[in-house]
Amino acid sequence: MSDVEKANSTHQNYVKLNGPPPTRIANPGALGLFSFASTTFILSLYNVNARGVVVPNVVVGMACFCGGLAQLLAGMWEFPRGNVFGATAFTSYGAFWMSYATIFIPDSGIIAAYGTNEDELHQALGIYLITWFVFTFLLMLGALRRNISFVALLFFLCITFVLLAVGIWTSKLNVSKAGGAFGILTAMIAYYCALSELLVKGESWFTLPLGTIKQAHMD
C-alpha cells in the first residue's frame, strides 16, 4: 500500500470513528436553503401567473446571484465540513439556477437559436426539466435516512419538475400552473428547513424539528 493510500485509509477510519474533522467554517445550510427557497418561491409564483405575471425574466437576477451564486458558495463550504450530501445538493442546485437563468438572458442566444420553432424549444426545455427530476429523485434516495423534512422537500421538488416538464411538453397551462403550485409548497418546506438550520440551541428562543428518522443498526 502506498503512502497516499495509507493516508486516505487513516482519514476514512478517523471519519468513521469520530465524524468529520473540526472546522471553523460556520454551517452554510441556512444560506443555501434560504437562497433556494426564495428563488423557487418567486419563479413558482410566476408559474401560477400571480398578479398577472406571464414572463418570468425578472427571476434571472435572483437565479444568478441568490439561487445560483449563494447556493454554489454554500455547497463549496459544505465540502470542508465533510457534508457530502449538502455539498452535492447546494452546488448542483446553484448550478441549476445559473444555467436556468442563462437560458433567459437574451445575449446568450439560447432561445434565439430556435427561431420560430417554438415546439422544439418546448421539447428541449422539457428534457432539461426532466433531467433535473432524475437528479432530484436520486438525491431524495440519498436523503431517506436523514430527516423527514429534507425527504419531503425533495419529494415535492420531484413532483414540481415532472409537472413543469409535462406542462411544457404538452403546452397545457393548467399542468404548468400545478407545477407552480407544488413549487410554492416546495419553497415553504425549504423555508422551514432553512429556519430550522438558523435556529440553534443556546442562541435562539426556540428550535424547529426536522423530523428524525430512526436509524437501523447494522451489524
TASULFEN-V548518 format. One record per residue. SS is DSSP state (2 for helix, 1 for strand, 0 for the rest). PHI is phi in degrees with one decimal (none if undefined). PSI is psi in whole degrees, 0 to 359 (none if undefined). Layout:
# TASULFEN-V548518
ss:phi:psi
SS:PHI:PSI
SS:PHI:PSI
This chain:
# TASULFEN-V548518
ss:phi:psi
0:none:132
0:-74.4:168
2:-62.5:323
2:-65.4:317
2:-65.4:321
2:-63.1:318
2:-64.4:318
2:-64.5:318
2:-63.7:318
2:-63.2:317
2:-63.4:317
2:-64.3:320
2:-65.4:323
2:-64.3:315
2:-64.3:320
2:-63.1:320
2:-83.3:323
2:-118.4:356
0:83.7:182
0:-59.0:147
0:-63.1:151
0:-61.6:146
0:-143.0:154
0:-92.2:2
0:-76.2:126
0:-68.7:161
0:-66.1:115
0:-87.5:6
2:-58.8:317
2:-62.7:318
2:-59.6:311
2:-63.0:317
2:-71.8:318
2:-62.9:319
2:-63.9:315
2:-62.6:313
2:-61.5:314
2:-65.4:317
2:-68.4:318
2:-63.7:320
2:-63.0:314
2:-62.7:310
2:-63.4:323
2:-67.5:324
2:-62.9:320
2:-64.3:323
2:-67.6:334
0:-94.4:9
0:59.9:39
2:-60.4:139
2:55.5:24
2:76.6:11
0:-76.1:128
0:-114.9:318
0:-84.0:123
0:-90.6:10
0:-63.8:340
0:-62.2:337
2:-75.5:350
2:-58.0:311
2:-62.4:318
2:-62.5:317
2:-67.5:326
2:-71.3:313
2:-103.7:326
2:-93.3:294
2:-64.5:331
2:-89.8:285
2:-63.8:313
2:-61.6:318
2:-68.8:321
2:-60.6:316
2:-64.6:319
2:-59.7:319
2:-64.6:319
2:-65.0:325
2:-74.9:337
2:-71.8:331
2:-59.6:307
2:-67.9:344
0:-81.0:353
0:82.7:14
0:-98.4:89
2:-65.5:320
2:-62.0:309
2:-62.2:319
2:-63.1:317
2:-65.9:315
2:-65.2:306
2:-64.4:316
2:-64.1:317
2:-67.0:314
2:-72.7:333
2:-62.2:316
2:-66.0:323
2:-59.0:311
2:-66.0:322
2:-68.8:322
2:-70.3:323
2:-64.5:317
2:-62.1:322
2:-60.5:326
2:-58.7:323
2:-94.7:0
0:-80.0:118
2:-53.7:318
2:-69.4:349
2:-69.9:334
0:75.6:5
0:-67.8:308
0:-69.5:322
2:-62.6:333
2:-63.4:337
2:-87.3:350
0:57.2:233
0:-92.3:0
0:-82.0:76
2:-67.5:327
2:-64.7:318
2:-64.0:321
2:-59.9:316
2:-64.3:319
2:-63.9:320
2:-65.9:317
2:-65.5:324
2:-63.3:318
2:-63.2:319
2:-58.7:313
2:-70.4:321
2:-70.4:332
2:-65.2:320
2:-72.1:334
2:-63.6:315
2:-59.2:314
2:-61.5:316
2:-64.5:320
2:-62.6:317
2:-65.2:322
2:-65.7:324
2:-62.8:322
2:-61.1:324
2:-72.4:344
0:-98.6:0
0:-62.6:336
0:-107.6:14
0:-92.8:283
1:-158.6:161
2:-64.2:323
2:-63.4:316
2:-69.2:324
2:-63.4:315
2:-62.9:318
2:-57.7:311
2:-72.0:327
2:-63.2:312
2:-71.9:333
2:-68.5:323
2:-58.5:312
2:-60.8:320
2:-59.6:311
2:-62.2:318
2:-63.2:313
2:-63.9:319
2:-65.2:321
2:-65.4:312
2:-64.3:321
2:-61.7:320
2:-79.4:331
2:-68.2:320
2:-96.0:352
0:60.7:29
0:-94.8:112
2:-62.4:322
2:-64.2:325
2:-68.8:319
2:-64.5:321
2:-65.5:323
2:-63.3:322
2:-62.0:321
2:-64.8:321
2:-64.5:316
2:-67.9:330
2:-65.1:321
2:-63.9:317
2:-61.9:318
2:-60.5:317
2:-63.7:322
2:-64.0:319
2:-65.3:320
2:-64.5:322
2:-61.8:318
2:-62.0:313
2:-62.1:321
2:-64.5:316
2:-65.2:324
2:-62.6:322
2:-68.9:329
2:-78.4:324
0:-86.2:99
0:-107.3:151
0:-62.0:138
0:91.3:343
0:-121.7:352
0:-130.6:156
0:-72.1:334
0:-152.8:167
0:-128.7:164
0:-115.9:128
0:-75.0:143
0:-96.3:352
0:88.5:88
1:-69.7:136
0:-102.2:123
0:-61.8:128
0:-86.7:131
0:-83.1:131
0:-82.6:124
0:-103.0:125
0:-88.4:none
